[in-house]
Amino acid sequence: MAKVLVPMQPDQPAKTMAAVEAAIRLHRQENAAVHLLSVQSRVNGHVASYFGADELRQLQQKMGREDLADARRQLDAAGVPYTTSMAVGRRADTIALIAREYGCRRVLLGSPPESDVVGTMFGSLADQLRHMIRATGGFEVIGS
């Protein structure tokens, strides 16, 4: 069975929803298994010092659940089964790691926004992932 990974992009909800729609189509066409991923950024030491380890973990989990909520509703409404996970780390690195770990052949990112200044300056998430797989292979990045 084909597996697809849909990483949440909370800063670009339209892209996330477009990626979820693509996952629904792939599930219906190929019976692809859908996996949703929320990646939370690491908190720097200075900020982390204001929280206990458990409290910080709970905050990151709460944010992850919030990131996943709309995508879960969309998949539930479509009757598409899925799995979810939350991870902490650098976004592109973590997405690549989870895609390999779960055996996902495709990473769905949705379509680009009209103007993506950050992506233009630093390279989009899709560009970063494509760069990583040139050396290691393992999955296809769909979207930008």
N, C-alpha and C positions, 0 to 999 in steps of 0.2 A: 504494500500500500504506500502510495506517495504521501509524504509529510510536508506541510508548509508551516513556516514560522511567520507570525505577524507581530513584530515588535511595536509596542505602543510609542507614539510620538506625541506626548501631551502638549508640546508647544505647537503642534500642527495637527489638530483634531480632524480636519478634512482629509488629510493624507491617511491618517489611521483608518477612518471610516471607508475610504476608497480601497485600502488594502484589505479590510474585512470583507467588503463586497466582492473583491477578487477571490478571496479565500472561499466565500460561499459558492461562487461559480465553479471554482476548482473542485470543491467537495461534491457538487452536483454532477460535474462532468466526469471526474476521475475517481470519485470516492476518496478524495485526499483527506488525510487526518489534519486537523487544524490545531496549532499550538499558539497561544497568546503569551507574549512576554512583556513584562514591565521591568525596565532597568532603572534602578535608582542610583544616583551619583553618590560616590563616597563623600563623606563629610570630612572637611579638613580638621586637623588636630585641635586647632583653637576653638572652633565651633563645637566639636565633639566633647570638649572638656566641660561644657555646660550641661551635658546629659549623661545619665548612666547608660551603660551598654544596652541594657534591656529596653530602656525608654527610647533610645535612638533606633533600635531594631523595630520596636513597635511603631514608631513614627514612619519609618521607611516602609513597613508593611502596609500601614494605613494608606500612605501615598500610592503604593503599588496597587492596592485594591481599587482606589479611586481612579487610577489610570486605566484599569481594566474594565471598569463598570459599563461604559457605553458600548464597547466592543462585545462584551458578554451579552448585553441586552439585545444587540443586533443579531448575534448568532442564535440566541435563544428564540427570538422572534422568527428566525428563518428555519428553526428546527435542526440546526447543524450542531453536532456534538463537537466538543473541543476540550483541550486541557489548558491549564494556565501555569505560569511560574513567575516568580519575582526574583531578581538578582541585583546585587550591588556591584558597581564597577564602572569602568569606562564604557560608554555606550557601544561603540563599534566593536571593540574587543569582546565584550560580553555577548553581544548578539552573535558574533562569529562562533564563539565557544559553545553557546547553547545550541546553535544550528547544527554543529558537528555532534554534540553530545546526544541530541534527540534524533539525529539522522535525517534532518530536514533537507530536502533537495532544493527547496526554494525559500527565499526570504522575501516577503511581500511588503513593500514600503509605500505604495500609493503613488499618485501622480504629483509632480512638483507644483508648488504654489506659483502664483503669477510673478512674484518678486521674492527672491530668496537671497538677501544680502549676505547673511551669515554663510550660506552654502557657497556663494560666489567667492567669499574671502577665504574660507577655511576648507572648502570641499564639503559636499553634502555627505550625509550619512551613507547614502548609496555608493558614492565615490570612495569613501573610506573602506567600506566592506568589499567593494570590487578590488581595490588595491590589495587588501589582505588575502583574497582568494587567488590572486594571480600566482602567488608563491605556493599556496597550500591546496587550492582546489576544494572540492567538497560540496559546494552549493551554488545556486544561481540567485542573483539579486534581481528582483523585478520591481521596477519603479525607480524614482529618483528623489 
